[in-house]
Amino acid sequence: MPDTVAPHPAVANDEPPAGRLLRTWWRLMDVRVGLVPAPVFVTVIALTAYFVSQGKVPSDILMNIAVLAVGGFACAEVGKRLPVIRNIGAGAIFATFIPSYLVFAHALPAPLVISITSFTKQSNFLYLFICSIVVGSILGMDRRLLVGGFLKIFVPLVLGSLIAGAVGCAVGSALGLGLHHTLFNIVIPIMAGGVGEGAMPLSIGYGLISHQPQGDLFAEILPSVMLGSLTAIIIAGGLNYLGKLRPDLTGEGRLQIGENDVELSGDPAVRPRPAAEVLAGATILAVTLYLLGTVAQKLWDFPAPVVMLLLTVILKLGRLVSPDLEQGAYGLYQFFRTAVTYPLLFAIGVAMTPWDKLIAAFNASTLITIVATVSTLIGTGFLLARFLKMHPIDVAIVNACHSGQGGTGDVAILTAANRLQLMPFAQIATRIGGAITVTLALIAFRAFAG
């Protein structure tokens, strides 16, 4: 902040009361909870209370921008200020799991929960965030090393999955859970790609093969998905802290040694800010690429985020996006990373994170097995990175996303690690890695059943 000269006492005393009052108000407006000015924060709470008293909270974008910003940044600020755990991603953990518990405890009014849930599920809020982060981060990557990074990351992902599966099964069996239960109800769900893309098709497949109710099977495997994701979030936060202590182990969001994004991510003081129309054009580009992905998913049943990712890579490698539009895409990434992450996590906590399912697996044997599986998956990536000339912490964080709760888990894990620019690689770990895991799991389940 620039130096200022205090006004002479006589001048200050001569200032009219209205001027002093205005300056006091300005100081109050500069007090923020996250990004929300304090008076606005209080006003949103009062407005929400009014709508709740009327029995219905609007579920439109206007109401939810305000509510999610207040809730998300408030929870994140609490986590960021707690000693010790603030260093392991407490901001992301609190922004996700505090609202989940508040819904479970009925501490959030039902009309507010209905509003947030309806908005989150109908607006596709999550995928707007993901497409903005993926497109912006890819267009901001070093073109020379882009393909190499995508090819190399499969090595720690595959080996990490195999070793983590073996360790998880060994630990679960040793603790008396049984090999079959450990493999199909704990280890595989952790690496299956989340709820919608992982736990749901797994439970449907298990049910068809074993002739058991799909709902019962889904309830059995969902806690492993959620606790695996929570474990990954905590470890990712710890890895971020380790990176601050050991800078030689991290690329701060870059996978490969020597990777550099000078044009787009240089000194903010000298980097040009994209014009408003360029930023708007980049937004439309990101959304259009995602819509192309949804069409491909309908036609060929291939995950829309992966199609979007591949199209963006083609645009980057072919230099089909102008430098100005690349700047706009990078600016879009920066905006969503700064302004949207914690509100989105709050929405995920309310609408997509059932607290009762999370705590259903809180027994020692299951917890130890989950932690052993996720830790091995992440640790394998960390150890293999040096052999691949990659940064250990960043590779380990991508591996962590393979044990996340789908797209929601990717957001929480990368936020805890302060590395949202790794989202393209996280999508590979979650979508492609999860799809392969589910396919192989159902083949193996049928073999066991036979």
N, C-alpha and C positions, 0 to 999 in steps of 0.2 A: 504494500500500500504506500502511495507517495507521501512524503513528509508534508505536514501541514503546519502552519503557524497559528498558534492560538490567538484569538482576537484580544485586543487590549481590553482590560476590565471595563474601562469607560465605554468602549464600543459595545461590549457585550451587554452592559447594563442599559445602554440606550436602545438596544434592539426591542422592538415592540413585542408584547406578550404573544401575539399571534405568530410572529416569526419563531419565537422560542418553542411554542407549542408544535409548530410545523416541523421543526428540526427534531424534536423529541419523537414525533410520529414517524419521521423518516428512519430514525435509529431503530424504532420498534419494527418497522417493515423490513429492516435489514437483518433482524434476528430470524433465523430460519430453522425449521425442522426438516433436515435433508435439504430439499430445494424449495419447500413451501414456506412463504413468509408467515410469521407467527400470527398476525391478525387474520390472515386468510385461513390458517389452520383452525383457529377457534371458530371462525364463521362457518366453515364446512361442517364441523361437528354440530354446531347449532342447527344448521339447515337439515342435516341428516336426522337429528332428533325430531325436528318438526315433521318430516316426511314419515318417520316411523310412527309418530303419534297419530298420523292420519291413516295408518294401517297399510300403506303401500309406498315403497320407495321406487322411483323411476329406474328402469333398467337400461336406459339409453346411454350413449357414449358420454354425454355431458355430465351426468350424475356420477358415472363411474370413474371418469378422469379425476374428479375431485376426491371421491371417497377412497379410491385405490391409492392415490398419491398420499393422502393423509395417513391411511393405515400402513402402507408399505414403508414409507420413510420413517414413521414413528417407531415401528418394530425394528427396522434396521438401525436406527440411531441408538436404541437401547442396547442392541447387540454390540455395536461398535464401541460402546463406552464401558463395557464390562471388562475387568482385568483378566488377563490370561486368555480367556476364550475368544476375545476379540481378534486374537492373532490366528485363529483357526476358522475363520469365516462365520463368526457368530451373527454378523449382519444378515447374511443370506439365510442362515438357519432360523433366526428369529422371525424374519419376514415371511417365511414359509410355514413354520410349525406353530407359532403363536396363534395366528388366525385359525389354523386347523383345530387346535385345542379349544379356542373360544367357541367355535361352532359346536364341537362335541359337548362342551359344558353349558351350551345355550346362553352364553354370555353375550353373543352377538344377536341382536333382535332378528327374528325370523324374516320380516320384510326386507331387511338389509341383506341377509344371506341369499334370499331368493333373487334380489336385484343383481348382486355380484355374480351368482352362479349363472343366471340367465344371460347376462352380458358376456361372461367369459366363454361360455359354450357356444353361443349363437354368433358372436362377433368374429370368431377365429383370431382372437387377440394374440394367442400364443404364436400362431404361424406368421402373423404380421411381424412380430418381434424377430422370429427366427429368420425369415427371409431378408429382413433389413440387416441383421447381423451377418448372415452368411454372405450375401451379395457384397455388402460393404467391406467385409474383411478380406474376401477373395480378391476383389478389385484393388485392395490396398496391399496385397502381398507382392513379394519379389517374384516376378515372372520367371526368372531363371531357375528358381528352386521350387516352383509350385508343384510340378509333376513329380519330381523326386520325393517331395514330402508326402504326397498322397500314396506313392508306391511303397515307400519305406515304412509307413505307419502300420501296414498290414503285418509286418514281421512281429513287432511286439504285441500287437493285438492277438494274432493267432497263437503264438507261443504262450502269451500270458493267459489266454483262455484255457489252453490245454493244461498248463501247470496249475492254475487256480482251481480248475475242475478236479484234478487229482488230489490236491491238498485238501480242498473242501470236503470231498468224499471220504478221505482218510480221517479227517478230524471228526466229521459227523458220525461215521461208523464207530470210531473209538469212543465216542460219547454216548453210544447206545441208540442213535437215531435210526440206524439201519441204512445200508447202501442205497436201496431203492428210494426210500423217502428222502434221503439227503440229496441224491442226484436230481430227482425229478421235482421235488417240492421246494428245494432250497437253492442248490447250486445253479441249475439251469434257469430258473426264473430270474435270478440275479442278473444274468447276462443275456436275457431274452429280448431286451429293447424296450422295457417299460410295461405299461398297463395295456393300452389299446393294441399295440403292435406285438406285445410279448405275452403277458399273463392271460389276456383274453383268448388268443388263438391256441395257446398251450392248453388252457382248461377245456376249450371246445374239443381239441384233438384228443386229450386224455379221456374226456367223457365218451366220445364216439368209440374209442378203442376199448375202454374198460366197461362201458355201459353203466357209468355212474352219472349222477346229476351234475351238469356243468357248473351250476351255481355253487354247489358244495366244494367242488375242486378249485374254483376260482377263489373262494374265501380262504382256502388252505394255502395257496401259493402267493396271494397278494401281499401278506406281511413280509415275505422274504424280499419281494421287489422293493418295497418301501424302506425296509431297514437296510438293505444293501445300498440303496441310494443315499440314505442318511449317513451311513458309514463312509461312503465315497465323498460326500460333501465335507465331512469333518477332516478326512485325510487330505483332501485337496486344499483346505484352508491351512493345514499344517505344512503342506508342501510350499505354499506361497510364503509362509513365514520362514521356512528353511531357505528359500531363494533369497530372502533379504539378508540372511546370515552368510550364505555361500553363493555369491553372484556367479561364481564359475560353473554352477550347476544348472543355471537357467538362462533361457533366451528371452524371458519376460514376454511370452506369447509367440515366440518363433521356435519352430521345431528344429531346424537344421543349423548347424554351426556355420556362420558366415552369411546367414540370411539377413537382409537389410531392406527396409522399406523407406529409403531416403526421401523419395519424391512425396510420399503421402504422410508419413508419420515422423517427420523431422521436428525441429524446434517449433512449438506452437507460436512463438513470437514472430517467426519469419514465414511460416507456412501460410499461404493465402487462404482466406476463408471462402468457401464456395458461395456464389450468389444464390439468392433465394430461388430463382427460377431453375438453376442447376440442381439444387437440392431437391426441388419438386420433381424434376425430370428423373433423378436417381430413384426417388420413391416409386414413381410409376414403373420404372425399369424393374426394380426388385419385385414389386407385386405382379407384374406381367410374367416374369420368369417363374414365380411360384404357380401362377395360373396355368402356364404351360405344363408344369409338373403335375398339376391335378388332372389335366386332360390325359397325359401319359399314364397316370395311375389308373384312370378309368378304362383306357384302351388296352394296356398291357399289364396292369396290376403291379406296377413298379412304384415304390414309394415316391410321392411327390417331392419331398425335400431333397432326396438324392438326385432326382432328375433336375431340379432347380440348381443344385450344386454343380452337376456336370455341365449344364448349359452355361453357367457363370464361368467355369474354368475355360470352356471353349472361347467365350468372349474375351477373356483375359489373355489367353495364349495367342489368339488370332489378332490381337490389338483392334478388336471390333468396337471398343468403347473409347471415346475420345479422352484425352487427359483431363479435360474439364469435368466430364461426367464421372470419371474415376474419383476426382476430388469430391464431387457431390455425393457419390456413394460412400466414400470414407467419412464424410461429414454426417451422413445419415446413420452410419454405424456408431459414430461418437455420440450422436443425440440419443439413440435408443439405449446405448450402454449407460449413459449418465442419467437420463430422465425416466426411463421406462422399466428398468430392471426390477427395482424393488416393488413398484406398484404391481407388476406382473406376478412376482413371487407371492405377494399378498393375495392376489386373485387365485393363484394356483392353490394356496393354502386353504382358502375358503371353499373353492369349487371342486378341487381334484385330489385332495389329500385327506381321506377319512382317518381321523385320529384313532378310532376304535380298531381299525385294521392294522394300524401301525403298532399299537401296543399289544396286539393279539399274540405276537411272537416273542414277547419278552420273557423268555425262559433261558436259563444259562446255556444249555446245550445248543439251542438254535442260534443264540447271539454269538457264541464263540465260533460256530461254524460259519456264520455270515461274515464276521470280522476276518476270519482266517482266509476265506475265499476272496474277499475284496482286497485285502492287504496283499495277498499273493499276486493277484492280477495287476495291481498298481506297482508292486515291488519289482515284478518281472520287467515291466516297461522301463522302470528306472534303471535297472542293471543292464539291460540290452542297449540302451540309448548310446552309450559311449562307443560300442562296437559299430554302430550305424552312423557315427559322426553326427549325433543329434543331442539335443539338450535333455539331460535325464529328467528334470522336474517337469518340463512341458510334455514329454512323451508319457510320463507317469500319469499326468492329469488327463490326457486323452484316453489312456487305458481306463482311468477311473470312470469316464463317461460310459464305458461299456457295461458298467454295473449300475448305471443310473436309471431313474424312473422315466425313460423315454425323453422326449423333448423338454418336459418340465424338469427332469433331473439334470439334463445338460445345462440348462440355464442356471440352476442352483449351484451345481458343481463348479462351473466356470466363473460364476460370480464370486463364490467363496474363494476361488483361486486367483481372482482378479485377472482372468485371461479369456475374456469373451471372444477375442480374436481367433481363438482356437475352435470356434463353433463349426467351421466346415469339417474339420477332422473329427470333432465330436459326433457330427451327424453320420459320418462313415462308421464310427464305432457303434453308435446306437442303432442306426437303420440297417446297414448291411450286416454288421456283426450280429445284431439281434435276429435278423431274418435267417441267417445261416444257422444260428443256434437253435431257433425254433424248429427249423426243418430237420436238422440232425436229431434233435431231441425226440420228435414224434416218430422218426424211423426207429430210434433206439427203444422208445416206449413200446412200440408195436412188437419189436423183437423180444423184449422182456415179457410182455403179455402173452406172446405165443409160446 
